[in-house]
Amino acid sequence: MRALKMMASVVLATALALPLAGCDTMGENTKTGALGGALVGSVAGGVIGHQSGHGVEGALIGGTVGALGGGLIGNSIDQKRTKEQILAGKEKLGISDVIVLAKSGMTDDAIIAKIAETGSVYNLSVEEVTALQKEGVSNRVINYMMATAKK
């Protein structure tokens, strides 16, 4: 019976996130992040909630938080400026900016110099590191980005 409730919670959380995946105004990474976050969050929340006898509530809360978090991460990737805009500006670099620079063929040294020049600071989550790696940002640049949080 508990397994059935848990599965129903996962299905419900996914069903709540599906409308987000169909929204035309959202970027592809936003949609994927919201859906993936809902799935992972609902399973994690259900497992954690199950320990205190509240698996359904945990799955719903986890799914909601996961969808929001995944959507926000995906949205930050979707909000891309051009390489020229990034290089001309003095504002701090976002994660999507670093991805644009890496995909444009800039060297690690040049990307790191721009991060340092702008005083950009990153507190990267596991999901953000994974997204950076998936988008082709080198481990050297990612390690530099993570080191900025310690300064």
SEDREN-838430 format. One record per atom (N, C-alpha, C): residue in one letter; x, y, z. Coordinates in pm, whole numbers, plus 50000, padded with zeros to 5 digits. Atoms other than C-alpha are relative to their C-alpha. Layout:
! residues N
AXYZ/...
//
This chain:
! residues 151
M500834988050000/M500005000050000/M500875012650000/R499114988449994/R502825024050087/R500695002349867/A499344998650129/A504585016849761/A499055006149897/L501004994550090/L501375024749577/L499825015050024/K500114985749968/K501055058249759/K501225007649950/M498764993650044/M504675066149681/M499975001849848/M500054999350145/M504205058349313/M498965010449956/A501034990150033/A501025079149304/A500535014150022/S499424986849972/S502935108349458/S500975004249891/V499054996950107/V505655106249196/V499255003649872/V500804997250120/V503075105048918/V499325013650012/L500664987249979/L501205134649070/L500985011649985/A499004989350010/A504355155749104/A500445001949855/T499624999050141/T505315147648746/T498885006549920/A501144994150070/A501825156248625/A499915015050025/L500024985849970/L502085189748801/L501095007549923/A498894993650071/A505395197048624/A499834999549849/L500155001350145/L504265186048277/L499505012649930/P500404987750069/P502425218448197/P501175009749978/L498824991550017/L505735236348249/L500784995949876/A499235005050113/A507325214247985/A499375003849867/G500664996550124/G504775225047728/G499885014849974/C500134985550014/C505015262547777/C500945005049890/D499214995350114/D506175279247455/D501005011050035/T499124988949967/T507805308847630/T501244995650078/M498855005049925/M510235287047824/M501034994049907/G498935006350076/G513595276547691/G500044985150025/E499935014649991/E514425240147640/E500644995550131/N499345003849875/N516775238647940/N499115002550121/T500934997249892/T514125254348163/T498984988750013/K500985010950001/K511595227948062/K500624987050053/T499335012449961/T514035199248100/T500375000350147/G499624998649859/G515275212348434/G498814998650093/A501195000749916/A511775216348575/A499484985750008/L500515013750001/L510695181648469/L500944990550074/G499035008449931/G513895164848584/G500045002750149/G500014996449859/G513855184048911/G498784994650072/A501235005349940/A510245173748975/A500114985150025/L499865014549983/L511055137148920/L500964996550114/V499005002949897/V514185136649133/V499515004750137/G500494994549873/G512635158949401/G498884991850059/S501125007749946/S509485138149431/S500464986650055/V499485012749949/V511415105749469/V500755002350131/A499234997149878/A513825120949722/A499095004250114/G500934995649896/G511035138449911/G499154988750052/G500805011549958/G508965106749916/G500774990650090/V499175008949918/V511815086050054/V500265006350137/I499744993149873/I512675111950317/I498735001050083/G501274999049930/G509035117750406/G499504986850052/H500425013449959/H508415080450429/H500574996450137/Q499355003049872/Q510835078850722/Q499205005250119/S500814994549891/S508455100150928/S498504997449979/G501385003550023/G505255085250789/G499245009949913/H500634989950085/H504585113750545/H500584999549859/G499405001950132/G505745099450213/G499325008049891/V500734992850103/V502995115050004/V500305015050007/E499724985849983/E503505149650150/E501445003249961/G498594998150034/G507265146050117/G500234999949850/A499865000850145/A506955136049751/A499455012549933/L500584987950059/L504705165749674/L500895012250024/I499124988749968/I506955190449853/I501314998849922/G498755002150072/G510105175249701/G499845002449851/G500254997950142/G508575175249354/G499865014749966/T500184985750023/T507555211549383/T501325007550008/V498714993349983/V510915223049515/V500964996049887/G499135004650109/G512725201649257/G499665006549867/A500424993650126/A510665215948969/A500435014549997/L499594985949995/L511325251549083/L501525001449985/G498544999250006/G515035245749138/G500544996249863/G499565004350133/G515505226748812/G499645010149893/G500424989750095/G513545253048623/G500885012450006/L499144988349984/L515655281048767/L501394997649941/I498685003250056/I518905263748676/I499934999749848/G500175000550146/G517625256348326/G499815013749940/N500244986550049/N516435292048286/N501295008149994/S498744992650001/S519845305748379/S500864995849881/I499265004750116/I521325284448103/I499385005749872/D500704995050119/D518675296247854/D500225014949976/Q499844985550013/Q519335333147921/Q501415003349952/K498654998550053/K522335336147693/K500195013449931/R499564988150073/R524115367347581/R500984995449895/T499015003550101/T526385367747280/T501405001750058/K498604998849958/K530145364347316/K500425014650001/E499624986050009/E530555400347206/E499425008250115/Q500634992949888/Q528095413047467/Q500714996950131/I499335004149877/I529835393347739/I501375006650011/L498644994449997/L533325405147645/L500005015150012/A500074985349994/A532245441547609/A499555005050137/G500564995649873/G530505442647946/G500964998350116/K499195000849877/K531965447148293/K499254992850112/E500795006549895/E529155429448482/E500494985750024/K499605013649963/K529695396448660/K499444989949900/L500415010350095/L529465365348445/L499084989950068/G500875010749956/G526585341448492/G500484986749944/I499635013350048/I526825304348433/I499794999049850/S500265000650144/S525255308248090/S501055007849921/D498944992350067/D527885334348002/D501264991549983/V498815008650005/V530685310048084/V499814989349892/I500295010250102/I528995283847866/I500165005949860/V499884993450131/V528755308347575/V501475001749963/L498574997950027/L532455316947606/L500704986949967/A499365012950024/A533475280347624/A499604994549863/K500485005150129/K531335271047323/K500545008249882/S499494991650109/S532775300047123/S501464996949967/G498625003850028/G536225284447140/G501045007850079/M499024992649919/M537815308047393/M500824990350083/T499135008549920/T540755293447579/T499605000750146/D500275000049855/D540485284047945/D500605012350066/D499344988349942/D542975311648030/D499195012849976/A500784988050032/A540835337947855/A498695000450079/I501255000549922/I537635326348027/I500295003050146/I499634997749860/I539335325548367/I500375014650021/A499644985849988/A540765360348305/A498755008850003/K501244992150003/K537285373848225/K499234998250131/I500665002449870/I535845357648540/I500685008350108/A499244992349901/A538615373548747/A499805015049981/E500164985750032/E538285407348573/E498665005550050/T501344995549961/T534575409248651/T499704997450147/G500235003049859/G534925396649009/G498844990450022/S501115009449990/S532405369248944/S500284989650107/V499915009949893/V531735345649235/V498904989749978/Y500955010950024/Y530045311849207/Y499924990850121/N500275010449902/N528495288349460/N499244989149924/L500595009550093/L527905259949219/L499404987950071/S500635012249953/S525465232049296/S500494988449913/V499645011750078/V526025196649174/V499325000649862/E500744999150126/E523365202648908/E500655010149905/E499364989950083/E525135234048786/E501334995149945/V498735005750047/V528505216248766/V499734990149887/T500365009850103/T526865188248569/T499595007149871/A500434992450118/A525235213548334/A501205006249929/L498794994250060/L528585231248280/L500804989549925/Q499255010750065/Q530315198448200/Q499284995449873/K500805004450115/K527485187947967/K500125009949884/E499924989550103/E527815221147781/E501425002149949/G498654999550054/G531555216047726/G500975009350072/V499074991849923/V533085238547993/V501034990850063/S498925008749951/S536465224248094/S499994999250152/N499895001749856/N537135210848441/N500895010850062/R499124989349949/R539875236948480/R499205012750028/V500834988149980/V537365265348435/V499014997650113/I500965003249893/I534805248048659/I500695000550135/N499264999649874/N537435243248931/N500305014450042/Y499754985849970/Y538335280248906/Y498725006650050/M501284994149958/M534665289648932/M499674995850144/M500295004749863/M534265267949245/M500935006750101/A499034993749909/A537385283649398/A499595014450033/T500394986249973/T535795318349372/T499115001150123/A500894999749883/A533305309149647/A500805000550129/K499165000649880/K536195304949893/K500725013050029/K499254987549985/K537625339649839/K499295009950089/
//
